[in-house]
Amino acid sequence: MDSIEQPVVLELSGRITPADVPLLCARLWRHTAAGGAGGEIVCDAGRLAVADLTAVHAVARLRLTARRLGRELRLVNAGPELLALLDLTGLGGDDPGRAAPVSPRC
């Protein structure tokens, strides 16, 4: 009987500082490196207190870390402010669970 691989869930909460970003990436690496390639990583941003460029930087670094592990990161429960900043910085379309933003026509 095949076992179904459960997704790794990483929760973003409170206010993320620049010092938190490498710690989040290290935590993600520890939780997934032992499990081998494959499987989904879910980044739950529902308890994120402040959507700012540090949060965007954290999401970008977590996506890069996930890709280095041979996985994809899916952002869930992100508020409209974080989604808008991701779109503004060109990172909104990187989430496989979300459609790329539509550019307005001139």
C-alpha positions as a Markdown table, in Angstrom:
| # | Residue | x | y | z |
|---|---|---|---|---|
| 1 | Met | 0.0 | 0.0 | 0.0 |
| 2 | Asp | 1.4 | 3.4 | -1.0 |
| 3 | Ser | 1.6 | 6.0 | 1.6 |
| 4 | Ile | 0.4 | 9.5 | 0.7 |
| 5 | Glu | 3.0 | 12.1 | 1.4 |
| 6 | Gln | 1.7 | 14.9 | 3.6 |
| 7 | Pro | 2.6 | 18.4 | 2.7 |
| 8 | Val | 5.1 | 20.3 | 4.8 |
| 9 | Val | 3.4 | 23.3 | 6.3 |
| 10 | Leu | 5.3 | 26.4 | 7.3 |
| 11 | Glu | 3.4 | 29.2 | 9.0 |
| 12 | Leu | 4.2 | 32.8 | 8.8 |
| 13 | Ser | 3.0 | 34.8 | 11.8 |
| 14 | Gly | 3.5 | 38.1 | 13.5 |
| 15 | Arg | 5.8 | 40.6 | 11.9 |
| 16 | Ile | 8.8 | 39.2 | 10.0 |
| 17 | Thr | 12.1 | 40.9 | 10.5 |
| 18 | Pro | 15.1 | 40.7 | 8.2 |
| 19 | Ala | 16.8 | 38.5 | 10.8 |
| 20 | Asp | 13.9 | 36.0 | 10.6 |
| 21 | Val | 14.3 | 35.3 | 6.8 |
| 22 | Pro | 17.3 | 33.0 | 7.0 |
| 23 | Leu | 15.8 | 31.3 | 10.1 |
| 24 | Leu | 12.6 | 30.6 | 8.2 |
| 25 | Cys | 14.7 | 29.1 | 5.3 |
| 26 | Ala | 16.7 | 27.0 | 7.6 |
| 27 | Arg | 13.6 | 25.7 | 9.3 |
| 28 | Leu | 12.1 | 24.8 | 5.9 |
| 29 | Trp | 15.3 | 23.1 | 4.9 |
| 30 | Arg | 15.4 | 21.0 | 8.2 |
| 31 | His | 11.7 | 20.0 | 7.8 |
| 32 | Thr | 12.1 | 18.9 | 4.1 |
| 33 | Ala | 15.7 | 17.8 | 3.5 |
| 34 | Ala | 15.3 | 14.5 | 5.3 |
| 35 | Gly | 12.2 | 13.7 | 3.3 |
| 36 | Gly | 13.8 | 13.6 | -0.1 |
| 37 | Ala | 12.5 | 15.2 | -3.3 |
| 38 | Gly | 8.9 | 15.6 | -4.1 |
| 39 | Gly | 5.9 | 16.6 | -2.1 |
| 40 | Glu | 4.3 | 20.0 | -1.6 |
| 41 | Ile | 5.3 | 22.8 | 0.7 |
| 42 | Val | 2.5 | 24.9 | 2.0 |
| 43 | Cys | 3.3 | 28.4 | 3.3 |
| 44 | Asp | 0.4 | 29.6 | 5.4 |
| 45 | Ala | 0.5 | 33.4 | 5.6 |
| 46 | Gly | -2.9 | 33.7 | 7.4 |
| 47 | Arg | -1.4 | 34.9 | 10.7 |
| 48 | Leu | 1.1 | 37.4 | 9.1 |
| 49 | Ala | 0.6 | 40.7 | 11.0 |
| 50 | Val | 2.3 | 43.0 | 8.5 |
| 51 | Ala | 2.6 | 42.7 | 4.8 |
| 52 | Asp | 5.7 | 44.6 | 3.8 |
| 53 | Leu | 8.8 | 44.1 | 1.6 |
| 54 | Thr | 10.4 | 42.0 | 4.3 |
| 55 | Ala | 7.5 | 39.6 | 4.1 |
| 56 | Val | 7.8 | 39.6 | 0.3 |
| 57 | His | 11.6 | 38.9 | 0.7 |
| 58 | Ala | 10.7 | 36.0 | 3.0 |
| 59 | Val | 8.3 | 34.4 | 0.5 |
| 60 | Ala | 10.8 | 34.8 | -2.3 |
| 61 | Arg | 13.6 | 33.2 | -0.3 |
| 62 | Leu | 11.3 | 30.4 | 0.8 |
| 63 | Arg | 10.3 | 29.7 | -2.8 |
| 64 | Leu | 14.0 | 29.6 | -3.7 |
| 65 | Thr | 14.7 | 27.2 | -0.9 |
| 66 | Ala | 11.8 | 25.0 | -1.9 |
| 67 | Arg | 13.1 | 24.8 | -5.4 |
| 68 | Arg | 16.6 | 23.9 | -4.3 |
| 69 | Leu | 14.9 | 21.0 | -2.4 |
| 70 | Gly | 13.2 | 19.9 | -5.6 |
| 71 | Arg | 9.8 | 21.1 | -4.4 |
| 72 | Glu | 7.2 | 23.8 | -5.1 |
| 73 | Leu | 5.9 | 26.2 | -2.4 |
| 74 | Arg | 2.2 | 27.1 | -2.4 |
| 75 | Leu | 1.2 | 30.2 | -0.6 |
| 76 | Val | -2.1 | 30.0 | 1.2 |
| 77 | Asn | -4.3 | 32.4 | 3.3 |
| 78 | Ala | -2.3 | 35.4 | 2.1 |
| 79 | Gly | -4.0 | 38.7 | 2.6 |
| 80 | Pro | -4.7 | 41.2 | -0.2 |
| 81 | Glu | -1.9 | 43.5 | 0.9 |
| 82 | Leu | 0.7 | 40.7 | 0.6 |
| 83 | Leu | -0.7 | 39.5 | -2.7 |
| 84 | Ala | -0.6 | 43.0 | -4.1 |
| 85 | Leu | 3.0 | 43.5 | -3.1 |
| 86 | Leu | 3.9 | 40.1 | -4.6 |
| 87 | Asp | 2.2 | 41.2 | -7.9 |
| 88 | Leu | 3.9 | 44.6 | -7.8 |
| 89 | Thr | 7.4 | 43.0 | -7.4 |
| 90 | Gly | 6.7 | 40.5 | -10.2 |
| 91 | Leu | 6.5 | 37.6 | -7.8 |
| 92 | Gly | 2.8 | 37.0 | -7.9 |
| 93 | Gly | 2.8 | 34.6 | -10.7 |
| 94 | Asp | 5.3 | 32.3 | -9.1 |
| 95 | Asp | 2.7 | 30.5 | -6.9 |
| 96 | Pro | 1.5 | 27.4 | -8.7 |
| 97 | Gly | -1.8 | 27.6 | -6.9 |
| 98 | Arg | -2.6 | 31.1 | -8.1 |
| 99 | Ala | -3.1 | 32.6 | -11.5 |
| 100 | Ala | -0.6 | 35.2 | -12.7 |
| 101 | Pro | -1.8 | 38.8 | -12.4 |
| 102 | Val | -3.4 | 40.3 | -15.5 |
| 103 | Ser | -1.6 | 43.4 | -16.8 |
| 104 | Pro | -3.9 | 46.3 | -17.6 |
| 105 | Arg | -4.0 | 47.3 | -21.3 |
| 106 | Cys | -3.0 | 50.8 | -22.2 |
